[in-house]
């Protein structure tokens, strides 16, 4: 192992610690604060492990987990892209690509290329692994919103129609069972006044 390779790996590890400073819009259970990107990436990877039996077809679960552990690293440079800010999300595409280039470029070329490829696969949604990863990624904010009585939805005046449109069908591309659950969760949220 070369000293240069190890140096680059350590530099990447320290750089991605900055994900702990990127605040998301979802509040954690208990509502004491907003979730950060590092917590989110860990939580969604663990959720994928737990929920893997509900995927629409066979997946490489290790690939899904790795994809979820790197999918939001670009937000270190580009910031969090709030799902319901459609114009803002579209404008961030170039910033996220530049961030992927910079951050994954810190790693030795083989590792950087592998992580960048996984990130691009997630963005393209062309594989069942990417679609299942995205399904779980969309489900978790719904769960947190339900657990916090719609705190983010209320704070940003999000409607049930928006939640359904931007989540339920999307989740269904990776898991029909999770999509059905998400739809039920939205209906319960409306009934409880969370949406």
Phi and psi in degrees as GROMACS dihedral restraints (atoms count N, CA, C in turn):
[ dihedral_restraints ]
;  ai    aj    ak    al  type     phi  dphi    fc
    3     4     5     6     1   -83.2    20    10
    4     5     6     7     1   149.5    20    10
    6     7     8     9     1   -62.9    20    10
    7     8     9    10     1   -34.2    20    10
    9    10    11    12     1   -66.0    20    10
   10    11    12    13     1   -40.4    20    10
   12    13    14    15     1   -61.8    20    10
   13    14    15    16     1   -47.9    20    10
   15    16    17    18     1   -62.7    20    10
   16    17    18    19     1   -41.0    20    10
   18    19    20    21     1   -58.7    20    10
   19    20    21    22     1   -44.6    20    10
   21    22    23    24     1   -66.6    20    10
   22    23    24    25     1   -38.9    20    10
   24    25    26    27     1   -63.9    20    10
   25    26    27    28     1   -44.1    20    10
   27    28    29    30     1   -64.3    20    10
   28    29    30    31     1   -40.6    20    10
   30    31    32    33     1   -59.9    20    10
   31    32    33    34     1   -43.0    20    10
   33    34    35    36     1   -63.5    20    10
   34    35    36    37     1   -45.8    20    10
   36    37    38    39     1   -58.6    20    10
   37    38    39    40     1   -43.5    20    10
   39    40    41    42     1   -68.8    20    10
   40    41    42    43     1   -37.9    20    10
   42    43    44    45     1   -63.4    20    10
   43    44    45    46     1   -43.3    20    10
   45    46    47    48     1   -72.2    20    10
   46    47    48    49     1   -11.4    20    10
   48    49    50    51     1   -60.6    20    10
   49    50    51    52     1   -24.1    20    10
   51    52    53    54     1   -64.0    20    10
   52    53    54    55     1   -16.9    20    10
   54    55    56    57     1   -61.0    20    10
   55    56    57    58     1   -22.5    20    10
   57    58    59    60     1   -68.3    20    10
   58    59    60    61     1   -16.7    20    10
   60    61    62    63     1   -96.4    20    10
   61    62    63    64     1    -7.5    20    10
   63    64    65    66     1   -89.8    20    10
   64    65    66    67     1   109.1    20    10
   66    67    68    69     1   -85.2    20    10
   67    68    69    70     1   139.2    20    10
   69    70    71    72     1   -97.4    20    10
   70    71    72    73     1  -179.2    20    10
   72    73    74    75     1   -89.9    20    10
   73    74    75    76     1   -17.0    20    10
   75    76    77    78     1   -81.1    20    10
   76    77    78    79     1   138.6    20    10
   78    79    80    81     1   -88.2    20    10
   79    80    81    82     1   147.4    20    10
   81    82    83    84     1   -74.2    20    10
   82    83    84    85     1   162.0    20    10
   84    85    86    87     1   -57.1    20    10
   85    86    87    88     1   132.6    20    10
   87    88    89    90     1   101.1    20    10
   88    89    90    91     1   -16.6    20    10
   90    91    92    93     1    63.2    20    10
   91    92    93    94     1    15.7    20    10
   93    94    95    96     1   -71.7    20    10
   94    95    96    97     1   -23.2    20    10
   96    97    98    99     1  -167.1    20    10
   97    98    99   100     1   172.9    20    10
   99   100   101   102     1   -81.0    20    10
  100   101   102   103     1   149.6    20    10
  102   103   104   105     1   -72.4    20    10
  103   104   105   106     1   149.7    20    10
  105   106   107   108     1  -107.5    20    10
  106   107   108   109     1   168.1    20    10
  108   109   110   111     1   -62.0    20    10
  109   110   111   112     1   -38.3    20    10
  111   112   113   114     1   -63.5    20    10
  112   113   114   115     1   -44.8    20    10
  114   115   116   117     1   -61.9    20    10
  115   116   117   118     1   -43.2    20    10
  117   118   119   120     1   -61.2    20    10
  118   119   120   121     1   -46.5    20    10
  120   121   122   123     1   -63.0    20    10
  121   122   123   124     1   -40.8    20    10
  123   124   125   126     1   -64.2    20    10
  124   125   126   127     1   -47.2    20    10
  126   127   128   129     1   -63.6    20    10
  127   128   129   130     1   -43.3    20    10
  129   130   131   132     1   -71.2    20    10
  130   131   132   133     1   -33.5    20    10
  132   133   134   135     1   -65.9    20    10
  133   134   135   136     1   -43.7    20    10
  135   136   137   138     1   -64.0    20    10
  136   137   138   139     1   -41.7    20    10
  138   139   140   141     1   -61.0    20    10
  139   140   141   142     1   -39.8    20    10
  141   142   143   144     1   -62.1    20    10
  142   143   144   145     1   -39.1    20    10
  144   145   146   147     1   -61.7    20    10
  145   146   147   148     1   -45.0    20    10
  147   148   149   150     1   -69.8    20    10
  148   149   150   151     1   -37.2    20    10
  150   151   152   153     1   -97.5    20    10
  151   152   153   154     1     5.9    20    10
  153   154   155   156     1   -57.6    20    10
  154   155   156   157     1   -28.0    20    10
  156   157   158   159     1   -67.5    20    10
  157   158   159   160     1   -11.6    20    10
  159   160   161   162     1   -99.9    20    10
  160   161   162   163     1     6.9    20    10
  162   163   164   165     1   -70.2    20    10
  163   164   165   166     1   152.0    20    10
  165   166   167   168     1   -66.7    20    10
  166   167   168   169     1   -29.6    20    10
  168   169   170   171     1  -150.9    20    10
  169   170   171   172     1   173.1    20    10
  171   172   173   174     1   -59.2    20    10
  172   173   174   175     1   140.5    20    10
  174   175   176   177     1  -132.4    20    10
  175   176   177   178     1   159.5    20    10
  177   178   179   180     1   -86.7    20    10
  178   179   180   181     1    97.8    20    10
  180   181   182   183     1   -63.8    20    10
  181   182   183   184     1   -36.0    20    10
  183   184   185   186     1   -61.3    20    10
  184   185   186   187     1   -37.6    20    10
  186   187   188   189     1   -66.5    20    10
  187   188   189   190     1   -41.8    20    10
  189   190   191   192     1   -60.2    20    10
  190   191   192   193     1   -47.4    20    10
  192   193   194   195     1   -62.2    20    10
  193   194   195   196     1   -46.2    20    10
  195   196   197   198     1   -62.4    20    10
  196   197   198   199     1   -41.6    20    10
  198   199   200   201     1   -58.5    20    10
  199   200   201   202     1   -44.1    20    10
  201   202   203   204     1   -69.9    20    10
  202   203   204   205     1   -29.5    20    10
  204   205   206   207     1   -74.6    20    10
  205   206   207   208     1   -16.6    20    10
  207   208   209   210     1  -115.9    20    10
  208   209   210   211     1    -7.3    20    10
  210   211   212   213     1   -64.3    20    10
  211   212   213   214     1   -28.5    20    10
  213   214   215   216     1  -108.5    20    10
  214   215   216   217     1     9.5    20    10
  216   217   218   219     1   -57.6    20    10
  217   218   219   220     1   -32.6    20    10
  219   220   221   222     1   -61.9    20    10
  220   221   222   223     1   -20.5    20    10
  222   223   224   225     1   -70.5    20    10
  223   224   225   226     1   -11.2    20    10
  225   226   227   228     1   -57.2    20    10
  226   227   228   229     1   -41.1    20    10
  228   229   230   231     1   -95.4    20    10
  229   230   231   232     1   -40.1    20    10
  231   232   233   234     1   -90.7    20    10
  232   233   234   235     1   -13.7    20    10
  234   235   236   237     1    81.3    20    10
  235   236   237   238     1   167.3    20    10
  237   238   239   240     1   -72.8    20    10
  238   239   240   241     1   134.1    20    10
  240   241   242   243     1   -99.0    20    10
  241   242   243   244     1   103.2    20    10
  243   244   245   246     1   -67.4    20    10
  244   245   246   247     1   124.3    20    10
  246   247   248   249     1   -52.5    20    10
  247   248   249   250     1   -39.5    20    10
  249   250   251   252     1   -84.1    20    10
  250   251   252   253     1    -3.7    20    10
  252   253   254   255     1   -96.6    20    10
  253   254   255   256     1    79.4    20    10
  255   256   257   258     1   -60.2    20    10
  256   257   258   259     1   -44.7    20    10
  258   259   260   261     1   -64.8    20    10
  259   260   261   262     1   -42.0    20    10
  261   262   263   264     1   -63.5    20    10
  262   263   264   265     1   -40.1    20    10
  264   265   266   267     1   -63.9    20    10
  265   266   267   268     1   -42.7    20    10
  267   268   269   270     1   -63.2    20    10
  268   269   270   271     1   -37.9    20    10
  270   271   272   273     1   -70.6    20    10
  271   272   273   274     1   -20.3    20    10
  273   274   275   276     1   -85.0    20    10
  274   275   276   277     1    -6.9    20    10
  276   277   278   279     1   -56.0    20    10
  277   278   279   280     1   -48.4    20    10
  279   280   281   282     1   -65.2    20    10
  280   281   282   283     1   -40.6    20    10
  282   283   284   285     1   -63.7    20    10
  283   284   285   286     1   -38.8    20    10
  285   286   287   288     1   -69.1    20    10
  286   287   288   289     1   -38.4    20    10
  288   289   290   291     1   -64.3    20    10
  289   290   291   292     1   -42.5    20    10
  291   292   293   294     1   -63.8    20    10
  292   293   294   295     1   -39.6    20    10
  294   295   296   297     1   -64.5    20    10
  295   296   297   298     1   -41.9    20    10
  297   298   299   300     1   -60.7    20    10
  298   299   300   301     1   -43.0    20    10
  300   301   302   303     1   -60.5    20    10
  301   302   303   304     1   -47.5    20    10
  303   304   305   306     1   -69.0    20    10
  304   305   306   307     1   -51.2    20    10
  306   307   308   309     1   -71.6    20    10
  307   308   309   310     1   -47.6    20    10
  309   310   311   312     1   -69.5    20    10
  310   311   312   313     1   -23.9    20    10
  312   313   314   315     1   -69.8    20    10
  313   314   315   316     1   -12.8    20    10
  315   316   317   318     1   -69.9    20    10
  316   317   318   319     1   -29.5    20    10
  318   319   320   321     1   -75.2    20    10
  319   320   321   322     1   162.2    20    10
  321   322   323   324     1   -54.9    20    10
  322   323   324   325     1   149.0    20    10
  324   325   326   327     1   -51.5    20    10
  325   326   327   328     1   -43.5    20    10
  327   328   329   330     1   -64.7    20    10
  328   329   330   331     1   -44.5    20    10
  330   331   332   333     1   -70.1    20    10
  331   332   333   334     1   -42.6    20    10
  333   334   335   336     1   -60.1    20    10
  334   335   336   337     1   -42.7    20    10
  336   337   338   339     1   -63.8    20    10
  337   338   339   340     1   -40.5    20    10
  339   340   341   342     1   -63.0    20    10
  340   341   342   343     1   -47.0    20    10
  342   343   344   345     1   -66.3    20    10
  343   344   345   346     1   -42.0    20    10
  345   346   347   348     1   -62.1    20    10
  346   347   348   349     1   -41.7    20    10
  348   349   350   351     1   -62.6    20    10
  349   350   351   352     1   -42.4    20    10
  351   352   353   354     1   -64.0    20    10
  352   353   354   355     1   -41.4    20    10
  354   355   356   357     1   -63.1    20    10
  355   356   357   358     1   -43.9    20    10
  357   358   359   360     1   -64.9    20    10
  358   359   360   361     1   -38.8    20    10
  360   361   362   363     1   -62.5    20    10
  361   362   363   364     1   -42.5    20    10
  363   364   365   366     1   -61.0    20    10
  364   365   366   367     1   -46.8    20    10
  366   367   368   369     1   -62.3    20    10
  367   368   369   370     1   -38.3    20    10
  369   370   371   372     1   -77.1    20    10
  370   371   372   373     1   -23.3    20    10
  372   373   374   375     1    56.9    20    10
  373   374   375   376     1    34.4    20    10
  375   376   377   378     1   -91.9    20    10
  376   377   378   379     1    -9.9    20    10
  378   379   380   381     1  -122.1    20    10
  379   380   381   382     1   160.7    20    10
  381   382   383   384     1   -64.0    20    10
  382   383   384   385     1   -32.9    20    10
  384   385   386   387     1   -61.7    20    10
  385   386   387   388     1   -45.0    20    10
  387   388   389   390     1   -66.4    20    10
  388   389   390   391     1   -40.6    20    10
  390   391   392   393     1   -69.3    20    10
  391   392   393   394     1   -37.6    20    10
  393   394   395   396     1   -69.5    20    10
  394   395   396   397     1   -42.3    20    10
  396   397   398   399     1   -57.3    20    10
  397   398   399   400     1   -44.6    20    10
  399   400   401   402     1   -67.0    20    10
  400   401   402   403     1   -36.3    20    10
  402   403   404   405     1   -59.9    20    10
  403   404   405   406     1   -45.9    20    10
  405   406   407   408     1   -69.6    20    10
  406   407   408   409     1   -36.9    20    10
  408   409   410   411     1   -62.7    20    10
  409   410   411   412     1   -35.5    20    10
  411   412   413   414     1   -78.8    20    10
  412   413   414   415     1   -30.8    20    10
  414   415   416   417     1   -70.4    20    10
  415   416   417   418     1   -40.5    20    10
  417   418   419   420     1   -59.3    20    10
  418   419   420   421     1   -43.9    20    10
  420   421   422   423     1   -61.9    20    10
  421   422   423   424     1   -32.1    20    10
  423   424   425   426     1   -63.5    20    10
  424   425   426   427     1   -43.8    20    10
  426   427   428   429     1   -62.2    20    10
  427   428   429   430     1   -44.0    20    10
  429   430   431   432     1   -66.1    20    10
  430   431   432   433     1   -39.2    20    10
  432   433   434   435     1   -65.0    20    10
  433   434   435   436     1   -40.6    20    10
  435   436   437   438     1   -63.9    20    10
  436   437   438   439     1   -43.9    20    10
  438   439   440   441     1   -67.5    20    10
  439   440   441   442     1   -22.0    20    10
  441   442   443   444     1  -109.6    20    10
  442   443   444   445     1    24.4    20    10
  444   445   446   447     1    55.5    20    10
  445   446   447   448     1    39.6    20    10
  447   448   449   450     1    75.1    20    10
  448   449   450   451     1    27.1    20    10
  450   451   452   453     1   -54.6    20    10
  451   452   453   454     1   -49.3    20    10
  453   454   455   456     1   -70.7    20    10
  454   455   456   457     1   -40.4    20    10
  456   457   458   459     1   -58.7    20    10
  457   458   459   460     1   -46.3    20    10
  459   460   461   462     1   -66.6    20    10
  460   461   462   463     1   -43.1    20    10
  462   463   464   465     1   -58.8    20    10
  463   464   465   466     1   -33.5    20    10
  465   466   467   468     1  -110.7    20    10
  466   467   468   469     1    12.6    20    10
  468   469   470   471     1    53.5    20    10
  469   470   471   472     1    45.3    20    10
  471   472   473   474     1   -82.0    20    10
  472   473   474   475     1   138.6    20    10
  474   475   476   477     1   -99.8    20    10
  475   476   477   478     1   161.5    20    10
  477   478   479   480     1   -59.2    20    10
  478   479   480   481     1   -38.0    20    10
  480   481   482   483     1   -61.2    20    10
  481   482   483   484     1   -41.7    20    10
  483   484   485   486     1   -63.9    20    10
  484   485   486   487     1   -44.6    20    10
  486   487   488   489     1   -62.3    20    10
  487   488   489   490     1   -44.8    20    10
  489   490   491   492     1   -63.3    20    10
  490   491   492   493     1   -47.9    20    10
  492   493   494   495     1   -62.2    20    10
  493   494   495   496     1   -42.5    20    10
  495   496   497   498     1   -92.9    20    10
  496   497   498   499     1    -1.9    20    10
  498   499   500   501     1  -128.1    20    10
  499   500   501   502     1   -53.0    20    10
  501   502   503   504     1   -61.8    20    10
  502   503   504   505     1   -51.9    20    10
  504   505   506   507     1   -64.6    20    10
  505   506   507   508     1   -39.9    20    10
  507   508   509   510     1   -60.1    20    10
  508   509   510   511     1   -46.2    20    10
  510   511   512   513     1   -60.5    20    10
  511   512   513   514     1   -37.5    20    10
  513   514   515   516     1   -61.1    20    10
  514   515   516   517     1   -24.9    20    10
  516   517   518   519     1   -66.4    20    10
  517   518   519   520     1   -22.3    20    10
  519   520   521   522     1  -108.3    20    10
  520   521   522   523     1   -28.5    20    10
  522   523   524   525     1  -158.7    20    10
  523   524   525   526     1   111.4    20    10
  525   526   527   528     1   -63.2    20    10
  526   527   528   529     1   -38.7    20    10
  528   529   530   531     1   -64.4    20    10
  529   530   531   532     1   -43.4    20    10
  531   532   533   534     1   -69.4    20    10
  532   533   534   535     1   -32.1    20    10
  534   535   536   537     1   -65.6    20    10
  535   536   537   538     1   -43.4    20    10
  537   538   539   540     1   -61.9    20    10
  538   539   540   541     1   -42.6    20    10
  540   541   542   543     1   -62.3    20    10
  541   542   543   544     1   -43.8    20    10
  543   544   545   546     1   -61.9    20    10
  544   545   546   547     1   -41.3    20    10
  546   547   548   549     1   -62.7    20    10
  547   548   549   550     1   -43.2    20    10
  549   550   551   552     1   -63.2    20    10
  550   551   552   553     1   -40.2    20    10
  552   553   554   555     1   -62.5    20    10
  553   554   555   556     1   -40.4    20    10
  555   556   557   558     1   -65.6    20    10
  556   557   558   559     1   -43.8    20    10
  558   559   560   561     1   -61.1    20    10
  559   560   561   562     1   -42.3    20    10
  561   562   563   564     1   -65.6    20    10
  562   563   564   565     1   -37.1    20    10
  564   565   566   567     1   -63.6    20    10
  565   566   567   568     1   -39.4    20    10
  567   568   569   570     1   -64.7    20    10
  568   569   570   571     1   -46.3    20    10
  570   571   572   573     1   -61.2    20    10
  571   572   573   574     1   -32.7    20    10
  573   574   575   576     1   -89.2    20    10
  574   575   576   577     1    -4.0    20    10
  576   577   578   579     1    83.5    20    10
  577   578   579   580     1    15.7    20    10
  579   580   581   582     1   -79.5    20    10
  580   581   582   583     1   -24.0    20    10
